Amino acid sequence: MQEPTYDPQCPLATTTITYQYKLVNCPGKTIVGMLVEYPPNGATPPHRHGGASVSAYVIRGSVLNKMNDDPMRIIEQGASWYEAPGCHHRISANASQTESAAFFVTFVLDSEKLEREGPSVLVQYDEEYKDIVAKKLLA
């Protein structure tokens, strides 16, 4: 499959923070859980995760995933991936044009950064896509 470039016409994912806890055995760190649901043909612009360690598990459907300069992968239902702090998530999209997809993400990040910047630190869009996302969220 050819690697797609981000299409601003694609619908964005719906995200829901499901939990957030300070880790008492890891002082200064917080764990956050997020459900990400893609409609058919949904995609997220290239982004980073605020220095967090990230793991994700596909609950439904399949997603396209590309980190840094690694080859794009198709992550099927029941599979998972890991993103190291600072990783550039270049492709994140529903692999299907007709079916929805969903995955669950766990972030572990600095508590101070989350408290200072709020939940927007969890998905930091590349500069050239920030206005596109802002317009979509206001629509």
Number of C-alpha atoms within 10 A of each C-alpha: 6 5 12 11 10 16 12 14 11 16 17 20 21 12 15 12 14 12 11 14 12 16 13 9 7 9 10 13 19 21 18 20 19 18 20 19 20 27 20 19 20 25 23 23 25 21 22 21 23 21 18 26 18 21 16 19 19 21 18 17 19 23 24 18 20 18 20 13 10 9 9 18 15 16 19 17 16 12 13 15 12 14 19 13 16 14 19 19 21 21 23 24 27 28 22 17 10 11 15 18 25 22 23 20 21 21 23 22 23 19 17 12 18 18 11 9 11 11 14 11 18 22 16 17 21 14 10 10 16 13 11 14 17 10 9 12 9 6 6
